[in-house]
Amino acid sequence: MMSPLYLLLAAALLLVQISRACEGDNEGQLVTAQDPEEFYAQAYGYTPDTWNALDYQPASAGSPVEDNSNLYEGRTPNKQQHVIKTLQSTNNDIQTEGRLTLGGLGANLLNAGFFNNRFTPANTWRPFATLANRIPVSLGPNFDSMFDMFETCVSPNDDAGICAPGSVCSLFGGRPTGSCSFGKVCCINTINKCGGVVTLNNTYWQNPASINAPSSCSLTVRTDAKLAEQSKKPICQIRLDFISFTIAQPTAGNCIDTFHIGEATTVAPTICGDNSGQHMYLDVPSSAVTPSNVQFMFTFAADTASRSWNIKIALLPCGASYLAPVDCLQYFTAATGKVRSFNWLDVASTTTRQLNNQNYNICFRTELVSGLKATQMCLSVCSVRNGDAFSITTPTTTPAAVAAAAVVAAQNTLTNSLAVQAAAQAALAAAGAGATQAQIQAATDANIAVRNDQALLASAQATAAAANTNAATLSGIGTSAIINTVNTATCLYDYLLIGGARDANDVGADRFCGNALNPALTPVATSTQICSPVRPFRITYHTDGTEGALVAGTNILPAQADTANTGFCLNYEAK
């Protein structure tokens, strides 16, 4: 039962509002000659100038927006928006700022429509319109208040959205699906065009119906605490979920179609190819201090590649427990799962799928295992049907290097033989009918030498191919190794860095490459599970800007050309 003090205070506030309305206060005056949308927005406590209704298009019929909520590692949406959390259960998340605190009745009580439903836009006299602002309650970033506007919700189809009155959702082009508290709907926001501006949490950016090439397509995500839809919780991170993502494959590791991110604190790599199911976390300055305009841009080359995408954009509040750690482009929060490089796919391929110029951290939250904090993170290659689960830099061996040197020698010998043959044939042709026996024999011997040297070259090439095929199956560790007496790069230019990793036999390494995940000192063709006790758990993926061979030079170790690298897919498990 509400105490007499609360009743008296509520009655006093009501009388103050009534008296202000009767004295001609702006809240009590009827609005005339006003744009209907502006009138509606003001009547419900919005400022329409902070929105761009054209940027929020409803999803087309028959093509519901997918979400993959069960794969949403970094942020778990609140699927129980209608459940009232008591002060006892959320004591750590609620900071009262005044003596009058009515549980979840926060500063935006009216904006949520609790009392607005009693006073329609046709009557702008609303005695409770500013009551919420006089009952200040600050909510923690991990708490979604059932009274708030723009809080996270999940539709019956598991699409992520925001809570808003149905009319407002329609006004801004959203798709009302499911319900929230106090008559609000779960509004699904979708943009399917280029050049839009996003300010709403849980917005889906989908490809336009038609994509011309060459061309570009961009989107801006604006974070600013002055915006009504972001005013309750300042934004510090943006999470992208690539629900679907397909653009052109790279050429020799270089993207011809690109997806690039600009104006974020996080330096994200340029990616292309197939990235459905991947995600990124992007740090931005707190929107309460510095507004940001983060740019997402596709560029398309002049070819006929298949191109489509559906990217969910989540705006994450400062201080939330589900934020990714600093400098972590990807963040996984389950005890087990899969992690893979961008454009990795379980498909047979004779071309390079590994992307050049990748350099980012992949982080794993320390989880509870059997009630205790995990003490190590273990990694093993994924099971595949058609693809290659681990292929980072084509390794070489001494036999392969010796065979390669033999090929070079055979090519030089053949080049000399061809020169001798050309000279002998020229002399014979010049002599004509008067050619001597010696000139005829010289031409004959030159022809035989060329045939023999061609056969030697073919044999050397076959031996080198076999040696390279064997070497390409092997593991690689460290930065360099002596190959045929030459200090040659191993995992120096392309590598996966796993600090403190060791196998079951306590053999350790930290840089891995090649075609097998194994810390063995002598390269082997089998992968094994490796575990690292170094916390926080993270790995670093790095590739350089070329798949071509590197010639030894000042501060440059030689490396052979890479062939058809695919990147990696790893199972991870906290133990």
Secondary structure, DSSP 8 states (H G I E B T S, - for coil): ---HHHHHHHHHHHHHHHHHHHTT-GGGS---S--HHHHHHHHTT--GGG--GGG-B---TT------GGG--S----S-TTS---TTTTTTTEEE-SS---TT--TTTTTTTTTGGGS-TT----TTTTTGGGS-EEE-TT---TT-SS-EEE-TT--EEEEE-HHHHHHTT-EEEEE-GGG-EEEEEEE-SSSEEE-SSSEEEE--S---SSEEEEEEEEE-TTSGGGSSS-EEEEEEEEEEEE----BTTB-SSEEEEESSSS----B-SB-TT-EEEEE---TTTS-EEEEEEEEE-SS----EEEEEEEEEETT-TT---TT-SEEE-SSEEEEE-TT--SS--SS--S-SS-EEEEEE---EETTEE---EEEEE---SSS-SEEBS----HHHHHHHHHHHHHHHHHHHHHHHHHHHHHHHHHHGGG--HHHHHHHHHHHHHHHHHHHHHHHHHHHHHHHHHHHTTSEEESSEEEETTEEEESSSSSEEEEEEEE-TT--EEEEEEETS----SS--S----EEE--SSEEEEEE--S-SS-B--BTTB--B----S--EEEEEEEE-
